[in-house]
Amino acid sequence: MFIVMNLTKILRDRQFGYKRPIQVKQIIWDHQFSDLQLSQTVAFNQESHTASVSSIALDSDVGRYLLAGLGDGTLLIHLIRGETSGKGYGYQSKVEWRAGKTHQGRHKHGIKTVSWFSDNGIFLTSGRDGKLKAWDTNAGSVVEEFNIEEGINHHKLADPSIGALI
């Protein structure tokens, strides 16, 4: 059922105390996600996931690689513009790289944020184990690790025009 959201009325109701902040948040959240659907053009290989996906990032260079961080510390890189599928989907995703439970550089706890670093094949991960890691996709390994000693909930890269700031 499609509901037309009147944001002005919702904010006015909040201003006059008719709605609590949590109610306004829930109304907006429900509206934003009510039309979300699974892709009809890309089929993802879900058998490769060992836990829930906690963060994703699409590479900005070619838009073909999806980096996924999982709740158990596993990392995956999906090729999302791979071979044509015979199941009615435009493409079948393929796992290009995986750092699972036996990988030397993996996070010991859940991954909170993943992000691609510009267009050079480097990506960053951070997680509940208090580590921020820079990975090289060509080598498949960690090239730099920063131990913050507290769980990291989020990291963000600065705009590339500023320089290499995290």
C-alpha positions in Angstrom: 0.0 0.0 0.0 1.4 3.3 -1.1 1.2 6.1 1.5 1.8 9.7 0.6 3.8 11.2 3.3 3.0 14.8 4.3 6.3 15.8 5.9 5.0 19.3 6.9 2.1 17.8 8.8 4.3 15.3 10.5 6.8 18.0 11.6 4.0 20.3 12.8 2.5 17.4 14.8 6.0 16.9 16.4 6.4 20.6 17.1 3.1 20.8 18.9 3.7 17.6 20.9 1.2 15.4 19.1 4.0 13.0 18.1 7.1 11.9 20.0 10.5 12.0 18.2 10.7 8.3 18.0 7.3 8.2 16.3 8.4 10.7 13.7 11.6 8.7 13.1 9.6 5.5 12.7 7.1 7.2 10.2 9.9 8.5 8.1 11.9 5.3 8.3 8.8 3.2 7.2 8.1 5.6 4.3 11.7 5.5 3.0 12.0 1.7 3.1 8.4 0.7 2.1 9.2 0.5 -1.6 12.5 -1.4 -1.2 12.6 -4.6 -3.3 15.2 -7.2 -4.2 17.0 -6.6 -7.5 15.3 -8.1 -10.5 18.5 -7.8 -12.6 21.2 -9.1 -10.3 21.2 -12.4 -8.4 23.7 -12.5 -5.5 25.5 -15.7 -4.4 24.1 -15.8 -0.8 25.6 -19.2 0.1 29.0 -17.4 0.5 27.7 -15.4 3.5 28.5 -16.9 6.8 26.7 -14.2 8.9 24.6 -11.1 8.4 25.9 -8.3 6.2 26.8 -5.3 8.3 28.3 -3.0 5.7 28.6 -2.7 1.9 30.5 -0.5 -0.5 30.4 -0.3 -4.3 33.8 0.6 -5.9 33.6 4.1 -7.4 36.0 3.3 -10.2 34.2 0.8 -12.4 31.0 0.1 -10.3 31.5 -3.7 -10.7 32.8 -4.8 -7.3 30.7 -4.9 -4.1 32.7 -5.1 -0.9 30.7 -6.7 1.9 31.7 -6.9 5.6 29.9 -9.5 7.7 29.0 -9.7 11.4 31.4 -12.5 12.0 34.5 -10.6 10.7 34.4 -12.2 7.2 35.0 -10.0 4.1 33.8 -10.7 0.6 34.2 -9.0 -2.8 31.4 -9.7 -5.2 31.7 -9.2 -8.9 28.2 -7.9 -9.6 28.5 -7.5 -13.4 29.6 -11.0 -14.1 28.2 -13.7 -16.4 24.7 -13.7 -17.7 22.4 -15.9 -15.6 19.9 -18.4 -17.0 17.5 -17.8 -14.1 15.9 -14.7 -15.5 18.4 -12.3 -14.0 20.6 -10.0 -16.0 23.7 -11.0 -14.2 24.8 -13.6 -11.7 27.1 -12.3 -9.0 30.4 -14.1 -8.3 32.5 -14.0 -5.2 35.9 -12.8 -6.4 37.7 -12.8 -3.1 37.0 -13.9 0.5 38.7 -13.4 3.8 37.0 -15.9 6.1 37.6 -17.3 9.5 41.0 -18.8 8.6 42.4 -15.7 6.9 45.3 -14.2 8.8 44.2 -10.6 8.5 40.5 -11.0 9.2 38.8 -9.1 12.0 38.2 -11.1 15.2 34.8 -9.6 15.7 32.1 -8.1 13.5 32.9 -5.6 10.8 31.1 -2.3 11.2 32.3 -0.3 8.1 33.9 -1.1 4.7 34.9 1.5 2.2 36.9 1.7 -1.1 39.9 4.0 -1.1 39.8 6.0 -4.3 40.5 3.9 -7.4 43.7 2.1 -6.6 42.4 -1.3 -5.3 42.8 -0.5 -1.7 39.9 -0.7 0.7 39.4 0.0 4.5 37.6 -2.0 7.1 36.9 -1.3 10.8 35.1 -3.2 13.4 34.2 -4.1 16.9 37.8 -5.4 17.6 39.0 -1.8 17.6 41.1 -2.2 14.4 41.1 -0.1 11.3 42.7 -2.1 8.4 43.9 -1.1 4.9 43.7 -4.0 2.5 45.3 -4.5 -0.9 43.0 -6.4 -3.3 45.9 -7.5 -5.5 47.8 -9.1 -2.6 44.6 -10.1 -0.7 46.1 -9.0 2.5 46.3 -6.3 5.1 48.9 -3.6 4.3 48.4 -1.4 7.3 46.6 -1.8 10.6 45.7 0.7 13.3 44.8 -0.5 16.7 42.3 1.9 18.4 41.7 -0.4 21.3 38.0 0.5 21.4 35.3 -0.8 19.1 35.0 1.3 16.0 31.4 1.9 15.0 32.2 3.9 11.8 35.0 5.3 9.7 34.7 7.8 6.8 37.1 8.8 4.1 37.6 12.4 3.3 36.8 13.7 -0.2 39.8 12.7 -2.5 40.4 16.4 -3.4 41.4 17.0 0.3 43.9 14.1 0.4 44.2 10.8 2.2 42.3 11.5 5.4 40.2 9.0 7.4 
